[in-house]
Amino acid sequence: MREHKVGRAENYTDAFLATLGLILFMAFWCIATVFGVVWVMVIATALDWLRSRLIRRDTTP
């Protein structure tokens, strides 16, 4: 076997950290969006339930 000289590896630390930052930003944005949608659905359901209770109370003799 021939011996060959091994050089230094390139430094990709900055590229890795930049990519990691973007991936984490997108992940947290998606999590916030999902919980935001869930929160809106819960509030809308509660308001609809409250509205139907108030309408029933007004129509009962």
PDB file with SEQRES, HELIX, SHEET and CRYST1 records, atoms N, CA, C and O in Angstrom:
SEQRES   1 A   61  MET ARG GLU HIS LYS VAL GLY ARG ALA GLU ASN TYR THR          
SEQRES   2 A   61  ASP ALA PHE LEU ALA THR LEU GLY LEU ILE LEU PHE MET          
SEQRES   3 A   61  ALA PHE TRP CYS ILE ALA THR VAL PHE GLY VAL VAL TRP          
SEQRES   4 A   61  VAL MET VAL ILE ALA THR ALA LEU ASP TRP LEU ARG SER          
SEQRES   5 A   61  ARG LEU ILE ARG ARG ASP THR THR PRO                          
HELIX    1 AA1 THR A   13  THR A   59  1                                  47    
CRYST1    1.000    1.000    1.000  90.00  90.00  90.00 P 1           1          
ATOM      1  N   MET A   1       0.837  -1.186   0.000  1.00  0.00           N  
ATOM      2  CA  MET A   1       0.000   0.000   0.000  1.00  0.00           C  
ATOM      3  C   MET A   1       0.871   1.234   0.000  1.00  0.00           C  
ATOM      4  O   MET A   1       1.930   1.283   0.626  1.00  0.00           O  
ATOM      5  N   ARG A   2       0.397   2.216  -0.713  1.00  0.00           N  
ATOM      6  CA  ARG A   2       1.139   3.468  -0.751  1.00  0.00           C  
ATOM      7  C   ARG A   2       0.707   4.358   0.397  1.00  0.00           C  
ATOM      8  O   ARG A   2      -0.469   4.401   0.758  1.00  0.00           O  
ATOM      9  N   GLU A   3       1.628   5.039   0.945  1.00  0.00           N  
ATOM     10  CA  GLU A   3       1.333   6.024   1.982  1.00  0.00           C  
ATOM     11  C   GLU A   3       0.991   7.334   1.299  1.00  0.00           C  
ATOM     12  O   GLU A   3       1.721   7.776   0.412  1.00  0.00           O  
ATOM     13  N   HIS A   4      -0.099   7.957   1.693  1.00  0.00           N  
ATOM     14  CA  HIS A   4      -0.407   9.269   1.143  1.00  0.00           C  
ATOM     15  C   HIS A   4      -0.639  10.246   2.287  1.00  0.00           C  
ATOM     16  O   HIS A   4      -1.067   9.869   3.378  1.00  0.00           O  
ATOM     17  N   LYS A   5      -0.349  11.490   2.010  1.00  0.00           N  
ATOM     18  CA  LYS A   5      -0.432  12.521   3.029  1.00  0.00           C  
ATOM     19  C   LYS A   5      -1.894  12.935   3.223  1.00  0.00           C  
ATOM     20  O   LYS A   5      -2.607  13.197   2.255  1.00  0.00           O  
ATOM     21  N   VAL A   6      -2.319  12.989   4.460  1.00  0.00           N  
ATOM     22  CA  VAL A   6      -3.678  13.399   4.794  1.00  0.00           C  
ATOM     23  C   VAL A   6      -3.633  14.881   5.185  1.00  0.00           C  
ATOM     24  O   VAL A   6      -2.880  15.287   6.070  1.00  0.00           O  
ATOM     25  N   GLY A   7      -4.459  15.671   4.500  1.00  0.00           N  
ATOM     26  CA  GLY A   7      -4.488  17.102   4.782  1.00  0.00           C  
ATOM     27  C   GLY A   7      -5.500  17.424   5.874  1.00  0.00           C  
ATOM     28  O   GLY A   7      -6.143  16.539   6.438  1.00  0.00           O  
ATOM     29  N   ARG A   8      -5.618  18.683   6.146  1.00  0.00           N  
ATOM     30  CA  ARG A   8      -6.580  19.144   7.156  1.00  0.00           C  
ATOM     31  C   ARG A   8      -7.976  19.154   6.566  1.00  0.00           C  
ATOM     32  O   ARG A   8      -8.162  19.408   5.376  1.00  0.00           O  
ATOM     33  N   ALA A   9      -8.946  18.877   7.407  1.00  0.00           N  
ATOM     34  CA  ALA A   9     -10.346  18.936   6.969  1.00  0.00           C  
ATOM     35  C   ALA A   9     -10.815  20.394   6.991  1.00  0.00           C  
ATOM     36  O   ALA A   9     -10.357  21.201   7.800  1.00  0.00           O  
ATOM     37  N   GLU A  10     -11.736  20.705   6.084  1.00  0.00           N  
ATOM     38  CA  GLU A  10     -12.265  22.065   6.054  1.00  0.00           C  
ATOM     39  C   GLU A  10     -13.161  22.296   7.255  1.00  0.00           C  
ATOM     40  O   GLU A  10     -13.773  21.372   7.790  1.00  0.00           O  
ATOM     41  N   ASN A  11     -13.221  23.555   7.665  1.00  0.00           N  
ATOM     42  CA  ASN A  11     -14.008  23.929   8.831  1.00  0.00           C  
ATOM     43  C   ASN A  11     -15.420  24.316   8.378  1.00  0.00           C  
ATOM     44  O   ASN A  11     -15.617  25.370   7.772  1.00  0.00           O  
ATOM     45  N   TYR A  12     -16.381  23.470   8.671  1.00  0.00           N  
ATOM     46  CA  TYR A  12     -17.776  23.726   8.314  1.00  0.00           C  
ATOM     47  C   TYR A  12     -18.612  24.123   9.521  1.00  0.00           C  
ATOM     48  O   TYR A  12     -19.837  24.019   9.474  1.00  0.00           O  
ATOM     49  N   THR A  13     -17.989  24.570  10.588  1.00  0.00           N  
ATOM     50  CA  THR A  13     -18.708  24.907  11.807  1.00  0.00           C  
ATOM     51  C   THR A  13     -19.690  26.050  11.586  1.00  0.00           C  
ATOM     52  O   THR A  13     -20.834  25.969  12.033  1.00  0.00           O  
ATOM     53  N   ASP A  14     -19.271  27.106  10.911  1.00  0.00           N  
ATOM     54  CA  ASP A  14     -20.151  28.251  10.684  1.00  0.00           C  
ATOM     55  C   ASP A  14     -21.357  27.865   9.825  1.00  0.00           C  
ATOM     56  O   ASP A  14     -22.481  28.280  10.107  1.00  0.00           O  
ATOM     57  N   ALA A  15     -21.125  27.076   8.785  1.00  0.00           N  
ATOM     58  CA  ALA A  15     -22.229  26.644   7.934  1.00  0.00           C  
ATOM     59  C   ALA A  15     -23.199  25.757   8.707  1.00  0.00           C  
ATOM     60  O   ALA A  15     -24.415  25.869   8.549  1.00  0.00           O  
ATOM     61  N   PHE A  16     -22.652  24.875   9.543  1.00  0.00           N  
ATOM     62  CA  PHE A  16     -23.507  24.012  10.360  1.00  0.00           C  
ATOM     63  C   PHE A  16     -24.348  24.831  11.318  1.00  0.00           C  
ATOM     64  O   PHE A  16     -25.549  24.590  11.440  1.00  0.00           O  
ATOM     65  N   LEU A  17     -23.748  25.794  12.000  1.00  0.00           N  
ATOM     66  CA  LEU A  17     -24.488  26.602  12.965  1.00  0.00           C  
ATOM     67  C   LEU A  17     -25.553  27.460  12.287  1.00  0.00           C  
ATOM     68  O   LEU A  17     -26.642  27.639  12.832  1.00  0.00           O  
ATOM     69  N   ALA A  18     -25.250  27.986  11.109  1.00  0.00           N  
ATOM     70  CA  ALA A  18     -26.244  28.779  10.385  1.00  0.00           C  
ATOM     71  C   ALA A  18     -27.424  27.906   9.965  1.00  0.00           C  
ATOM     72  O   ALA A  18     -28.579  28.309  10.107  1.00  0.00           O  
ATOM     73  N   THR A  19     -27.134  26.713   9.449  1.00  0.00           N  
ATOM     74  CA  THR A  19     -28.200  25.797   9.036  1.00  0.00           C  
ATOM     75  C   THR A  19     -29.016  25.334  10.232  1.00  0.00           C  
ATOM     76  O   THR A  19     -30.242  25.250  10.154  1.00  0.00           O  
ATOM     77  N   LEU A  20     -28.350  25.037  11.329  1.00  0.00           N  
ATOM     78  CA  LEU A  20     -29.057  24.629  12.544  1.00  0.00           C  
ATOM     79  C   LEU A  20     -29.977  25.743  13.038  1.00  0.00           C  
ATOM     80  O   LEU A  20     -31.103  25.481  13.461  1.00  0.00           O  
ATOM     81  N   GLY A  21     -29.498  26.986  12.982  1.00  0.00           N  
ATOM     82  CA  GLY A  21     -30.329  28.114  13.396  1.00  0.00           C  
ATOM     83  C   GLY A  21     -31.579  28.231  12.542  1.00  0.00           C  
ATOM     84  O   GLY A  21     -32.665  28.468  13.070  1.00  0.00           O  
ATOM     85  N   LEU A  22     -31.444  28.068  11.229  1.00  0.00           N  
ATOM     86  CA  LEU A  22     -32.606  28.137  10.346  1.00  0.00           C  
ATOM     87  C   LEU A  22     -33.585  26.991  10.593  1.00  0.00           C  
ATOM     88  O   LEU A  22     -34.799  27.193  10.594  1.00  0.00           O  
ATOM     89  N   ILE A  23     -33.055  25.802  10.801  1.00  0.00           N  
ATOM     90  CA  ILE A  23     -33.924  24.643  11.057  1.00  0.00           C  
ATOM     91  C   ILE A  23     -34.664  24.818  12.376  1.00  0.00           C  
ATOM     92  O   ILE A  23     -35.856  24.522  12.455  1.00  0.00           O  
ATOM     93  N   LEU A  24     -33.980  25.292  13.412  1.00  0.00           N  
ATOM     94  CA  LEU A  24     -34.648  25.520  14.694  1.00  0.00           C  
ATOM     95  C   LEU A  24     -35.696  26.622  14.587  1.00  0.00           C  
ATOM     96  O   LEU A  24     -36.767  26.514  15.183  1.00  0.00           O  
ATOM     97  N   PHE A  25     -35.398  27.683  13.834  1.00  0.00           N  
ATOM     98  CA  PHE A  25     -36.376  28.754  13.640  1.00  0.00           C  
ATOM     99  C   PHE A  25     -37.636  28.189  12.974  1.00  0.00           C  
ATOM    100  O   PHE A  25     -38.750  28.468  13.416  1.00  0.00           O  
ATOM    101  N   MET A  26     -37.458  27.400  11.916  1.00  0.00           N  
ATOM    102  CA  MET A  26     -38.616  26.822  11.225  1.00  0.00           C  
ATOM    103  C   MET A  26     -39.383  25.863  12.130  1.00  0.00           C  
ATOM    104  O   MET A  26     -40.613  25.841  12.105  1.00  0.00           O  
ATOM    105  N   ALA A  27     -38.670  25.074  12.928  1.00  0.00           N  
ATOM    106  CA  ALA A  27     -39.333  24.124  13.830  1.00  0.00           C  
ATOM    107  C   ALA A  27     -40.158  24.863  14.880  1.00  0.00           C  
ATOM    108  O   ALA A  27     -41.308  24.506  15.134  1.00  0.00           O  
ATOM    109  N   PHE A  28     -39.571  25.890  15.487  1.00  0.00           N  
ATOM    110  CA  PHE A  28     -40.310  26.648  16.495  1.00  0.00           C  
ATOM    111  C   PHE A  28     -41.471  27.416  15.875  1.00  0.00           C  
ATOM    112  O   PHE A  28     -42.512  27.586  16.510  1.00  0.00           O  
ATOM    113  N   TRP A  29     -41.304  27.879  14.647  1.00  0.00           N  
ATOM    114  CA  TRP A  29     -42.389  28.579  13.952  1.00  0.00           C  
ATOM    115  C   TRP A  29     -43.549  27.608  13.714  1.00  0.00           C  
ATOM    116  O   TRP A  29     -44.710  27.969  13.907  1.00  0.00           O  
ATOM    117  N   CYS A  30     -43.240  26.388  13.298  1.00  0.00           N  
ATOM    118  CA  CYS A  30     -44.293  25.384  13.059  1.00  0.00           C  
ATOM    119  C   CYS A  30     -44.996  25.004  14.357  1.00  0.00           C  
ATOM    120  O   CYS A  30     -46.219  24.864  14.376  1.00  0.00           O  
ATOM    121  N   ILE A  31     -44.247  24.838  15.433  1.00  0.00           N  
ATOM    122  CA  ILE A  31     -44.849  24.502  16.727  1.00  0.00           C  
ATOM    123  C   ILE A  31     -45.775  25.629  17.181  1.00  0.00           C  
ATOM    124  O   ILE A  31     -46.888  25.371  17.639  1.00  0.00           O  
ATOM    125  N   ALA A  32     -45.326  26.858  17.057  1.00  0.00           N  
ATOM    126  CA  ALA A  32     -46.159  28.001  17.456  1.00  0.00           C  
ATOM    127  C   ALA A  32     -47.412  28.080  16.598  1.00  0.00           C  
ATOM    128  O   ALA A  32     -48.487  28.407  17.103  1.00  0.00           O  
ATOM    129  N   THR A  33     -47.291  27.788  15.317  1.00  0.00           N  
ATOM    130  CA  THR A  33     -48.445  27.822  14.428  1.00  0.00           C  
ATOM    131  C   THR A  33     -49.456  26.755  14.808  1.00  0.00           C  
ATOM    132  O   THR A  33     -50.655  27.028  14.861  1.00  0.00           O  
ATOM    133  N   VAL A  34     -48.988  25.544  15.072  1.00  0.00           N  
ATOM    134  CA  VAL A  34     -49.901  24.459  15.443  1.00  0.00           C  
ATOM    135  C   VAL A  34     -50.622  24.790  16.748  1.00  0.00           C  
ATOM    136  O   VAL A  34     -51.838  24.626  16.841  1.00  0.00           O  
ATOM    137  N   PHE A  35     -49.888  25.250  17.745  1.00  0.00           N  
ATOM    138  CA  PHE A  35     -50.538  25.574  19.005  1.00  0.00           C  
ATOM    139  C   PHE A  35     -51.436  26.797  18.868  1.00  0.00           C  
ATOM    140  O   PHE A  35     -52.437  26.910  19.575  1.00  0.00           O  
ATOM    141  N   GLY A  36     -51.092  27.705  17.975  1.00  0.00           N  
ATOM    142  CA  GLY A  36     -51.963  28.845  17.713  1.00  0.00           C  
ATOM    143  C   GLY A  36     -53.273  28.416  17.107  1.00  0.00           C  
ATOM    144  O   GLY A  36     -54.327  28.925  17.487  1.00  0.00           O  
ATOM    145  N   VAL A  37     -53.228  27.478  16.159  1.00  0.00           N  
ATOM    146  CA  VAL A  37     -54.443  26.971  15.531  1.00  0.00           C  
ATOM    147  C   VAL A  37     -55.287  26.228  16.556  1.00  0.00           C  
ATOM    148  O   VAL A  37     -56.508  26.385  16.590  1.00  0.00           O  
ATOM    149  N   VAL A  38     -54.646  25.423  17.385  1.00  0.00           N  
ATOM    150  CA  VAL A  38     -55.383  24.690  18.423  1.00  0.00           C  
ATOM    151  C   VAL A  38     -56.042  25.679  19.380  1.00  0.00           C  
ATOM    152  O   VAL A  38     -57.199  25.491  19.759  1.00  0.00           O  
ATOM    153  N   TRP A  39     -55.321  26.730  19.776  1.00  0.00           N  
ATOM    154  CA  TRP A  39     -55.864  27.722  20.693  1.00  0.00           C  
ATOM    155  C   TRP A  39     -57.080  28.415  20.081  1.00  0.00           C  
ATOM    156  O   TRP A  39     -58.079  28.630  20.767  1.00  0.00           O  
ATOM    157  N   VAL A  40     -57.006  28.765  18.803  1.00  0.00           N  
ATOM    158  CA  VAL A  40     -58.135  29.407  18.128  1.00  0.00           C  
ATOM    159  C   VAL A  40     -59.326  28.457  18.063  1.00  0.00           C  
ATOM    160  O   VAL A  40     -60.465  28.884  18.254  1.00  0.00           O  
ATOM    161  N   MET A  41     -59.081  27.175  17.796  1.00  0.00           N  
ATOM    162  CA  MET A  41     -60.178  26.204  17.733  1.00  0.00           C  
ATOM    163  C   MET A  41     -60.843  26.028  19.094  1.00  0.00           C  
ATOM    164  O   MET A  41     -62.065  25.905  19.173  1.00  0.00           O  
ATOM    165  N   VAL A  42     -60.061  26.015  20.152  1.00  0.00           N  
ATOM    166  CA  VAL A  42     -60.622  25.878  21.503  1.00  0.00           C  
ATOM    167  C   VAL A  42     -61.469  27.102  21.848  1.00  0.00           C  
ATOM    168  O   VAL A  42     -62.582  26.962  22.355  1.00  0.00           O  
ATOM    169  N   ILE A  43     -60.956  28.287  21.580  1.00  0.00           N  
ATOM    170  CA  ILE A  43     -61.703  29.513  21.878  1.00  0.00           C  
ATOM    171  C   ILE A  43     -62.976  29.581  21.035  1.00  0.00           C  
ATOM    172  O   ILE A  43     -64.028  29.964  21.547  1.00  0.00           O  
ATOM    173  N   ALA A  44     -62.902  29.217  19.754  1.00  0.00           N  
ATOM    174  CA  ALA A  44     -64.084  29.249  18.894  1.00  0.00           C  
ATOM    175  C   ALA A  44     -65.138  28.265  19.379  1.00  0.00           C  
ATOM    176  O   ALA A  44     -66.327  28.586  19.368  1.00  0.00           O  
ATOM    177  N   THR A  45     -64.733  27.081  19.802  1.00  0.00           N  
ATOM    178  CA  THR A  45     -65.679  26.093  20.325  1.00  0.00           C  
ATOM    179  C   THR A  45     -66.321  26.589  21.613  1.00  0.00           C  
ATOM    180  O   THR A  45     -67.525  26.427  21.808  1.00  0.00           O  
ATOM    181  N   ALA A  46     -65.526  27.193  22.491  1.00  0.00           N  
ATOM    182  CA  ALA A  46     -66.069  27.713  23.747  1.00  0.00           C  
ATOM    183  C   ALA A  46     -67.057  28.850  23.486  1.00  0.00           C  
ATOM    184  O   ALA A  46     -68.108  28.914  24.124  1.00  0.00           O  
ATOM    185  N   LEU A  47     -66.730  29.733  22.565  1.00  0.00           N  
ATOM    186  CA  LEU A  47     -67.644  30.831  22.251  1.00  0.00           C  
ATOM    187  C   LEU A  47     -68.929  30.319  21.599  1.00  0.00           C  
ATOM    188  O   LEU A  47     -70.012  30.834  21.875  1.00  0.00           O  
ATOM    189  N   ASP A  48     -68.813  29.312  20.742  1.00  0.00           N  
ATOM    190  CA  ASP A  48     -70.006  28.732  20.120  1.00  0.00           C  
ATOM    191  C   ASP A  48     -70.887  28.059  21.178  1.00  0.00           C  
ATOM    192  O   ASP A  48     -72.110  28.187  21.143  1.00  0.00           O  
ATOM    193  N   TRP A  49     -70.267  27.349  22.110  1.00  0.00           N  
ATOM    194  CA  TRP A  49     -71.022  26.698  23.183  1.00  0.00           C  
ATOM    195  C   TRP A  49     -71.729  27.756  24.034  1.00  0.00           C  
ATOM    196  O   TRP A  49     -72.898  27.595  24.387  1.00  0.00           O  
ATOM    197  N   LEU A  50     -71.017  28.836  24.361  1.00  0.00           N  
ATOM    198  CA  LEU A  50     -71.598  29.919  25.156  1.00  0.00           C  
ATOM    199  C   LEU A  50     -72.747  30.587  24.405  1.00  0.00           C  
ATOM    200  O   LEU A  50     -73.779  30.892  25.002  1.00  0.00           O  
ATOM    201  N   ARG A  51     -72.579  30.818  23.106  1.00  0.00           N  
ATOM    202  CA  ARG A  51     -73.632  31.425  22.292  1.00  0.00           C  
ATOM    203  C   ARG A  51     -74.868  30.537  22.259  1.00  0.00           C  
ATOM    204  O   ARG A  51     -75.988  31.032  22.389  1.00  0.00           O  
ATOM    205  N   SER A  52     -74.680  29.230  22.086  1.00  0.00           N  
ATOM    206  CA  SER A  52     -75.837  28.332  22.027  1.00  0.00           C  
ATOM    207  C   SER A  52     -76.552  28.261  23.382  1.00  0.00           C  
ATOM    208  O   SER A  52     -77.775  28.130  23.427  1.00  0.00           O  
ATOM    209  N   ARG A  53     -75.808  28.345  24.471  1.00  0.00           N  
ATOM    210  CA  ARG A  53     -76.434  28.362  25.809  1.00  0.00           C  
ATOM    211  C   ARG A  53     -77.262  29.623  25.995  1.00  0.00           C  
ATOM    212  O   ARG A  53     -78.365  29.569  26.538  1.00  0.00           O  
ATOM    213  N   LEU A  54     -76.735  30.758  25.548  1.00  0.00           N  
ATOM    214  CA  LEU A  54     -77.453  32.021  25.703  1.00  0.00           C  
ATOM    215  C   LEU A  54     -78.715  32.043  24.819  1.00  0.00           C  
ATOM    216  O   LEU A  54     -79.750  32.565  25.232  1.00  0.00           O  
ATOM    217  N   ILE A  55     -78.627  31.484  23.622  1.00  0.00           N  
ATOM    218  CA  ILE A  55     -79.809  31.434  22.751  1.00  0.00           C  
ATOM    219  C   ILE A  55     -80.874  30.525  23.343  1.00  0.00           C  
ATOM    220  O   ILE A  55     -82.059  30.856  23.302  1.00  0.00           O  
ATOM    221  N   ARG A  56     -80.472  29.383  23.894  1.00  0.00           N  
ATOM    222  CA  ARG A  56     -81.430  28.482  24.534  1.00  0.00           C  
ATOM    223  C   ARG A  56     -82.103  29.139  25.716  1.00  0.00           C  
ATOM    224  O   ARG A  56     -83.302  28.957  25.928  1.00  0.00           O  
ATOM    225  N   ARG A  57     -81.352  29.897  26.488  1.00  0.00           N  
ATOM    226  CA  ARG A  57     -81.907  30.563  27.665  1.00  0.00           C  
ATOM    227  C   ARG A  57     -82.939  31.614  27.248  1.00  0.00           C  
ATOM    228  O   ARG A  57     -83.955  31.797  27.918  1.00  0.00           O  
ATOM    229  N   ASP A  58     -82.662  32.312  26.117  1.00  0.00           N  
ATOM    230  CA  ASP A  58     -83.584  33.349  25.644  1.00  0.00           C  
ATOM    231  C   ASP A  58     -84.871  32.761  25.050  1.00  0.00           C  
ATOM    232  O   ASP A  58     -85.919  33.404  25.105  1.00  0.00           O  
ATOM    233  N   THR A  59     -84.806  31.559  24.488  1.00  0.00           N  
ATOM    234  CA  THR A  59     -85.989  30.995  23.819  1.00  0.00           C  
ATOM    235  C   THR A  59     -86.843  30.140  24.731  1.00  0.00           C  
ATOM    236  O   THR A  59     -87.970  29.812  24.359  1.00  0.00           O  
ATOM    237  N   THR A  60     -86.371  29.766  25.896  1.00  0.00           N  
ATOM    238  CA  THR A  60     -87.185  28.937  26.795  1.00  0.00           C  
ATOM    239  C   THR A  60     -88.183  29.833  27.529  1.00  0.00           C  
ATOM    240  O   THR A  60     -87.830  30.914  27.999  1.00  0.00           O  
ATOM    241  N   PRO A  61     -89.443  29.369  27.623  1.00  0.00           N  
ATOM    242  CA  PRO A  61     -90.464  30.207  28.305  1.00  0.00           C  
ATOM    243  C   PRO A  61     -90.313  30.233  29.798  1.00  0.00           C  
ATOM    244  O   PRO A  61     -91.094  30.890  30.486  1.00  0.00           O  
TER     245      PRO A  61                                                      
END                                                                             
